[in-house]
Amino acid sequence: MKLFQVAEPLEVVSCDLSGSSFHDVNLSGVKLENIKLTGAHLEDINATGLAIENANLTNASITDCTLDGMTINGILVTNLLAAYLAGK
């Protein structure tokens, strides 16, 4: 199925979209629950205000990203990285 220049909300329930590609897509305000992103690759995204709760982030990787204001369990990631680098 191909959606091109669609500008309306979708409700997707109990679907297998593995292997799908999303390019130049606005997902602002989207709510994702009980989602499997195993092996997913997110690149060149604006995740300002993103909230991740009750997630399994085993082996997740964040590389070359702006981390200003990002927290993990209420602790600024920039402070965590500064403390880590100071201890090296």
Buried (B, 14 or more C-beta within 10 A) or exposed (E): EEEEEEEEEEEEEEEEEEEEEEEEEEEEEEEEEEEEEEEEEEEEEEEEEEEEEEEEEEEEEEEEEEEEEBEEEEEBBEEBEEEEEEEE
